[in-house]
Amino acid sequence: TTATKTTPLVVREKEMLPMPAVNAYDSCYRCENCGRTDFHSTWKLLKRFEQQQTQNDNNKRPLQHDDSFEDLQQCYIDLKRVCHGWSWYVQEAGERLLQSMLDRLAQHQGNPVEEQNVAWNAFKLTEELMLMLNGNESSSRTELAVPKESYTETTSEFLRRQQLRYKSAKLRLFVVPNPQQSIQDLNQVLNDVSPYYPDNHEFIVGLKECLKSAWC
């Protein structure tokens, strides 16, 4: 069951008004799919994540200084438990965790064992995020309230997915000796995003440079 405000199967009980209790959400929301009303912990988790994102946006930085890797990892796991893998919540938490991994990768330059380990974990995360974007759930939930087929991807979400494919292809070059799959993926991303960006955009420039290095 998905407990998000945008999920059409989680409905507000018209005859109930919010109560000034700790579990006020539980009194006025019900899932039509399974009948659950105990959404307090879910709302609390989502609200906390939204507040963190607002703070990060206001500070114009991707991560708060006190966001530890373990905290980011646990947040991602928790959100996968209550939201669809293709939802903004899971994808945003996954990208924050991925960026933390990429930062750690840069810190391990000169240590090939740690570099390979961090790069492999980051690559696996990109693969998982893309699978979930395609509607293949990777979570502990056993019921789906909204099938992926009923969801229409926006242009911004499409471009965000291309960014993820780009990062995955770059990481594949790092962890897989044969570059053919990465070259194929990078060419596909370049072809897909070219109508949306000018040739001098950093995304296009980065893709072309990555392709050039892959052939070397």
C-alpha positions as CSV (number, residue, x, y, z in Angstrom):
1,T,0.0,0.0,0.0
2,T,1.3,3.4,-0.9
3,A,0.7,6.2,1.7
4,T,1.3,9.4,-0.3
5,K,-0.9,12.4,-0.8
6,T,-0.7,12.0,-4.6
7,T,-1.9,8.4,-4.5
8,P,-5.5,8.3,-5.6
9,L,-6.3,5.2,-3.6
10,V,-5.5,6.9,-0.3
11,V,-8.6,8.9,0.3
12,R,-9.7,11.4,2.9
13,E,-12.7,10.3,5.0
14,K,-15.3,13.1,4.3
15,E,-17.1,12.4,7.5
16,M,-14.0,12.7,9.6
17,L,-12.3,16.0,10.6
18,P,-8.6,16.2,11.6
19,M,-8.3,15.7,15.4
20,P,-5.7,17.5,17.6
21,A,-4.2,14.2,18.5
22,V,-0.7,12.9,17.7
23,N,-2.2,10.5,15.2
24,A,-4.5,12.9,13.5
25,Y,-3.6,11.6,10.1
26,D,-4.8,8.1,11.1
27,S,-8.3,9.5,11.8
28,C,-8.9,11.1,8.4
29,Y,-7.1,9.0,5.7
30,R,-7.9,5.5,4.5
31,C,-6.5,3.3,1.7
32,E,-9.2,2.0,-0.5
33,N,-7.0,-0.9,-1.6
34,C,-6.4,-2.5,1.8
35,G,-8.4,-0.4,4.3
36,R,-5.4,0.8,6.3
37,T,-5.7,4.0,8.2
38,D,-2.4,3.9,10.2
39,F,-0.5,6.4,8.1
40,H,0.9,8.6,10.8
41,S,4.5,7.2,10.7
42,T,4.4,7.4,6.9
43,W,3.3,11.0,6.7
44,K,5.9,11.9,9.4
45,L,8.7,10.2,7.3
46,L,7.6,12.0,4.1
47,K,7.2,15.4,5.8
48,R,10.7,15.1,7.3
49,F,12.2,14.3,4.0
50,E,10.4,17.2,2.3
51,Q,11.7,19.6,5.0
52,Q,15.2,18.3,4.5
53,Q,14.9,18.9,0.8
54,T,13.6,22.4,1.3
55,Q,16.6,23.2,3.6
56,N,19.0,21.8,1.0
57,D,17.4,23.9,-1.8
58,N,17.5,27.1,0.4
59,N,21.1,26.5,1.1
60,K,21.8,25.7,-2.6
61,R,23.7,22.6,-1.8
62,P,22.8,19.0,-2.6
63,L,23.4,17.6,0.9
64,Q,23.4,19.0,4.5
65,H,26.8,18.7,6.2
66,D,25.4,16.6,8.9
67,D,23.8,14.1,6.5
68,S,26.0,11.0,7.1
69,F,26.2,8.2,4.6
70,E,24.4,5.9,7.0
71,D,21.5,8.4,7.5
72,L,21.1,8.7,3.7
73,Q,21.2,5.0,3.3
74,Q,18.5,4.4,6.0
75,C,16.3,7.2,4.6
76,Y,16.4,5.5,1.1
77,I,15.5,2.1,2.6
78,D,12.7,3.6,4.7
79,L,11.2,5.5,1.7
80,K,11.4,2.4,-0.5
81,R,9.3,0.6,2.2
82,V,6.4,3.1,2.0
83,C,6.6,4.6,-1.5
84,H,6.7,3.3,-5.1
85,G,10.2,3.0,-6.4
86,W,9.4,5.4,-9.3
87,S,8.1,8.0,-6.9
88,W,9.8,11.3,-6.4
89,Y,10.6,10.4,-2.8
90,V,12.5,7.2,-3.5
91,Q,14.3,8.6,-6.6
92,E,15.3,11.8,-4.8
93,A,16.6,9.8,-1.8
94,G,18.4,7.4,-4.1
95,E,20.1,10.3,-5.9
96,R,21.2,11.8,-2.7
97,L,22.7,8.5,-1.6
98,L,24.3,8.1,-5.0
99,Q,25.9,11.6,-4.8
100,S,27.3,10.7,-1.4
101,M,28.8,7.5,-2.9
102,L,30.3,9.5,-5.8
103,D,31.8,12.0,-3.2
104,R,33.3,9.0,-1.3
105,L,34.7,7.6,-4.6
106,A,36.6,10.8,-5.2
107,Q,38.0,10.6,-1.6
108,H,39.5,7.1,-2.3
109,Q,41.6,8.1,-5.2
110,G,44.9,6.2,-5.0
111,N,43.3,3.3,-3.2
112,P,42.2,0.9,-6.0
113,V,40.5,-1.6,-3.7
114,E,38.2,1.0,-2.0
115,E,37.6,2.8,-5.3
116,Q,36.4,-0.4,-7.0
117,N,34.2,-1.3,-4.0
118,V,32.5,2.1,-3.8
119,A,32.2,2.4,-7.6
120,W,30.5,-1.0,-7.8
121,N,28.0,-0.2,-5.0
122,A,27.2,3.1,-6.7
123,F,26.7,1.3,-10.1
124,K,24.4,-1.2,-8.5
125,L,22.4,1.7,-7.0
126,T,22.0,3.4,-10.4
127,E,20.8,0.1,-11.9
128,E,18.2,-0.3,-9.1
129,L,16.9,3.2,-9.4
130,M,16.5,2.8,-13.2
131,L,14.7,-0.6,-12.7
132,M,12.3,1.1,-10.3
133,L,11.7,4.0,-12.7
134,N,10.7,1.4,-15.3
135,G,8.1,0.0,-12.9
136,N,10.1,-2.9,-11.5
137,E,9.7,-2.5,-7.8
138,S,12.6,-3.2,-5.4
139,S,11.1,-2.9,-2.0
140,S,9.6,-4.9,0.9
141,R,6.0,-3.9,0.0
142,T,3.8,-6.7,-1.2
143,E,0.8,-4.6,-2.5
144,L,0.9,-1.9,-5.2
145,A,-1.8,0.8,-5.0
146,V,-0.9,2.5,-8.3
147,P,0.6,0.6,-11.3
148,K,3.4,2.2,-13.2
149,E,1.4,1.8,-16.4
150,S,-1.1,4.4,-15.2
151,Y,1.7,7.0,-14.7
152,T,2.8,9.5,-17.4
153,E,6.4,10.7,-17.3
154,T,7.0,14.4,-17.5
155,T,9.7,16.0,-19.6
156,S,11.7,16.9,-16.4
157,E,11.4,13.3,-15.2
158,F,12.5,12.0,-18.6
159,L,15.6,14.2,-18.5
160,R,16.3,13.2,-14.9
161,R,16.2,9.6,-16.0
162,Q,18.7,10.3,-18.8
163,Q,21.1,11.9,-16.2
164,L,20.8,8.7,-14.2
165,R,21.5,6.6,-17.3
166,Y,24.6,8.8,-17.9
167,K,25.9,8.2,-14.4
168,S,25.3,4.5,-14.7
169,A,27.2,4.2,-18.0
170,K,30.1,6.2,-16.5
171,L,30.3,3.9,-13.5
172,R,30.0,0.9,-15.7
173,L,33.2,2.1,-17.5
174,F,34.9,2.1,-14.1
175,V,33.9,-1.3,-13.0
176,V,33.5,-3.4,-16.2
177,P,36.6,-3.9,-18.4
178,N,34.6,-4.2,-21.7
179,P,33.4,-0.7,-22.6
180,Q,30.9,-1.8,-25.4
181,Q,27.7,-1.6,-23.2
182,S,28.7,1.8,-21.8
183,I,29.4,3.2,-25.3
184,Q,26.0,1.9,-26.5
185,D,24.2,3.4,-23.5
186,L,26.1,6.8,-23.8
187,N,25.3,7.0,-27.5
188,Q,21.6,6.3,-26.7
189,V,21.5,9.0,-24.0
190,L,23.2,11.5,-26.3
191,N,20.7,10.8,-29.0
192,D,17.7,11.1,-26.6
193,V,18.7,14.4,-24.9
194,S,20.1,16.2,-27.9
195,P,16.7,17.7,-28.9
196,Y,16.5,19.3,-25.4
197,Y,20.0,20.8,-25.0
198,P,22.3,23.0,-27.1
199,D,25.7,21.5,-28.2
200,N,27.6,23.6,-25.6
201,H,25.5,22.5,-22.6
202,E,27.5,20.8,-19.9
203,F,25.5,17.6,-20.2
204,I,26.1,17.3,-23.9
205,V,29.8,18.2,-23.5
206,G,30.2,15.7,-20.7
207,L,28.5,12.9,-22.7
208,K,30.8,13.5,-25.7
209,E,33.9,13.6,-23.5
210,C,32.9,10.4,-21.8
211,L,32.3,8.7,-25.2
212,K,35.7,9.9,-26.4
213,S,37.5,8.5,-23.3
214,A,35.6,5.2,-23.6
215,W,37.0,4.7,-27.1
216,C,40.6,5.4,-26.0
